[in-house]
Amino acid sequence: MHRVAVLALEGVAPFELGMPSRVFGNARGPGGSFLYEVTVCTPDGRPVATDAGFSIDVGAGPEALAAADTVIVPPTHSLPGLLRGEPLPQALADALAHIRPGTRIVSICTGSEVLAAAGMLDGRPATTHWVHAPAFRRAFPRVELDEDVLFVDDGDILTSAGVAAGIDLLLYLVRADHGSAVANLTARLCVVPPWRDGGQAQYIVRPVPEPTVATTTATRAWALERLTEPITLAELASHARMSLRTFTRRFRDEVGMTPVQWLTGQRLEMARQLLESSDLPVDLVAHRSGFGSANSLRQHMRSALGISPIAYRRTFQPNTPALAHH
């Protein structure tokens, strides 16, 4: 069982603190077996006050960090000095020193400030809540900050933007660990969307359009039913009964990316599910997910995920023959 330690700091945000237990607690294997063991701890094992007017008592201290396979740092509002260049409190620095080399480390929202202050993000890509980005960049100039994305995966360290982006990152971890089927069921149990690409924009200009304004929602649903077919931008705009310019602008405002980027992402998601759950040849997977050819699918997967379709399949189906073509 994968052991997760969630580090609760003074002034922790309760919603983000509870995310790992909720998401990982709903991730189940065959027969309903639990896949993760989540432990909430504090730097010294003592209770901490949240930013919501109540305190929490925990059953573990820094020893939980030493035993964890994944350590998660939720946001806190009690360490404003970090953005002014002040060092970590000694008790927190001592607690972080318990983390074993090779442990996967994750921050949610401004938890990234703790990782940055500890020097863990120096020279590495990361993100944080877009509101805090200017101060973060001044305080931690060695971090390659990208405040325009939902989350960043840099291998053993992953960082997310604010609030809901933390759920996206946790579901991404479940998907990386156990595949799309487990992640999708986990998302359904949590009643949240199963997948939002990490590169999606944090701040969407018009997430909830005015009632009198036409939206692209119906067109997106229409496109999802036709992923195996070539779909042009003109066809999308025509279905939405908008001009190309209006449709492109409204789509980006609502979704946070261009129609082409979104369509490619949806096709990649379908291809990933087929590679994980079937033994279809790669060229057939490419056709069913709308890429047209195995070569096109390979190029898109290497660009987005850094891995070939066959290598990706072997991650989730190690005993499946490497079928490429019929």
Disulfide bonds with the S-S distance in Angstrom:
none
